[in-house]
Amino acid sequence: MIDLKQILSVSLILFSVIDILGSIPIIINLRKKAGHIQSEKATLAAGVLMILFLLGGKTILSLFGIGVEDFAIAGALIIFALGAEMILGIELFKPDPEASTGASIVPIAFPLIAGAGTLTTILTLKAEFDQVNIAIGIILNLVLVYVVLKSTSWLERKLGKTGLDVLRRIFGIILLSIAVKIFKSNAFPMEIV
C-alpha cells in the first residue's frame, strides 16, 4: 500500500546513505580522470542493482541462513559507520583507485551509488517499510542522482567546499540516528513490561 510518510522516510534514508551530494568531489575527480561520465548509464545501472536487491535480497540471505532482522542489525552497523565517516571526515570505505576505465559503471554506479551501504540499507528497510514504498523511494533517489550527476560542475561552484562539508555532516548525524533506531527495533523487537 502506498504511504507518503513511508516514501518520504525511505527517500530521506536512502538520500543520506547514497550521499550523492557528498560524493560530488569524488565524481568531479573521476570526471577529470575519465573525461566524461555517462549520467544515464550510471543511474540506470545503479537502479537495476538496487531493484534486484530489493526483490531478491531476502532469497539470497535465506540461502545463507540469515534472517532479515540479522541483516538489519548488520546494516545498522554499516549505516552507523557511514554516519561516523561523514561526521568525523574520515574515509572507512575507500573507492578503488584503479577503477578509472568505465567510470560510469565502476565506481560511480557501483559502489558509489549502489554500494554495500545502499544495498544493505535497502534490505534493512524491508524490515520496517512496505516494498512498494521502498521502490518509489529508490526511484525518487535515482532521479536526484541523475540530476546531480548532470550538474556536478554547477553544484561545485554554488555550494563550495564549506557547503558540501556542512551537508555531509548533517546527513552523517541523521544516519547515526537512523542506525540506532534500526538496531533497537531489530535487536530488541519486543520490550518486556
ChimeraX attribute file (.defattr): number of C-alpha atoms within 10 A of each C-alpha:
attribute: neighborCount
match mode: 1-to-1
recipient: residues
	/A:1	7
	/A:2	12
	/A:3	11
	/A:4	12
	/A:5	10
	/A:6	18
	/A:7	21
	/A:8	16
	/A:9	16
	/A:10	26
	/A:11	21
	/A:12	18
	/A:13	23
	/A:14	26
	/A:15	23
	/A:16	25
	/A:17	26
	/A:18	24
	/A:19	21
	/A:20	24
	/A:21	23
	/A:22	19
	/A:23	19
	/A:24	19
	/A:25	16
	/A:26	16
	/A:27	23
	/A:28	18
	/A:29	12
	/A:30	21
	/A:31	17
	/A:32	11
	/A:33	13
	/A:34	15
	/A:35	10
	/A:36	13
	/A:37	21
	/A:38	16
	/A:39	19
	/A:40	14
	/A:41	15
	/A:42	25
	/A:43	25
	/A:44	15
	/A:45	18
	/A:46	24
	/A:47	21
	/A:48	13
	/A:49	16
	/A:50	25
	/A:51	17
	/A:52	11
	/A:53	19
	/A:54	23
	/A:55	13
	/A:56	12
	/A:57	18
	/A:58	16
	/A:59	13
	/A:60	11
	/A:61	15
	/A:62	11
	/A:63	8
	/A:64	8
	/A:65	10
	/A:66	13
	/A:67	12
	/A:68	20
	/A:69	20
	/A:70	16
	/A:71	19
	/A:72	26
	/A:73	21
	/A:74	18
	/A:75	26
	/A:76	27
	/A:77	19
	/A:78	21
	/A:79	28
	/A:80	23
	/A:81	20
	/A:82	26
	/A:83	26
	/A:84	19
	/A:85	17
	/A:86	25
	/A:87	20
	/A:88	11
	/A:89	13
	/A:90	10
	/A:91	12
	/A:92	11
	/A:93	14
	/A:94	8
	/A:95	15
	/A:96	10
	/A:97	8
	/A:98	7
	/A:99	14
	/A:100	14
	/A:101	12
	/A:102	14
	/A:103	21
	/A:104	24
	/A:105	22
	/A:106	18
	/A:107	24
	/A:108	29
	/A:109	23
	/A:110	20
	/A:111	20
	/A:112	23
	/A:113	31
	/A:114	25
	/A:115	20
	/A:116	16
	/A:117	23
	/A:118	27
	/A:119	24
	/A:120	25
	/A:121	26
	/A:122	30
	/A:123	25
	/A:124	24
	/A:125	23
	/A:126	19
	/A:127	16
	/A:128	16
	/A:129	16
	/A:130	16
	/A:131	18
	/A:132	16
	/A:133	23
	/A:134	26
	/A:135	20
	/A:136	18
	/A:137	23
	/A:138	23
	/A:139	16
	/A:140	18
	/A:141	23
	/A:142	23
	/A:143	13
	/A:144	16
	/A:145	24
	/A:146	18
	/A:147	14
	/A:148	19
	/A:149	24
	/A:150	15
	/A:151	13
	/A:152	18
	/A:153	14
	/A:154	10
	/A:155	16
	/A:156	16
	/A:157	9
	/A:158	11
	/A:159	14
	/A:160	10
	/A:161	11
	/A:162	9
	/A:163	13
	/A:164	18
	/A:165	16
	/A:166	15
	/A:167	17
	/A:168	22
	/A:169	19
	/A:170	14
	/A:171	22
	/A:172	26
	/A:173	17
	/A:174	16
	/A:175	28
	/A:176	21
	/A:177	16
	/A:178	18
	/A:179	24
	/A:180	15
	/A:181	13
	/A:182	24
	/A:183	22
	/A:184	14
	/A:185	16
	/A:186	19
	/A:187	13
	/A:188	10
	/A:189	10
	/A:190	9
	/A:191	6
	/A:192	5
	/A:193	3
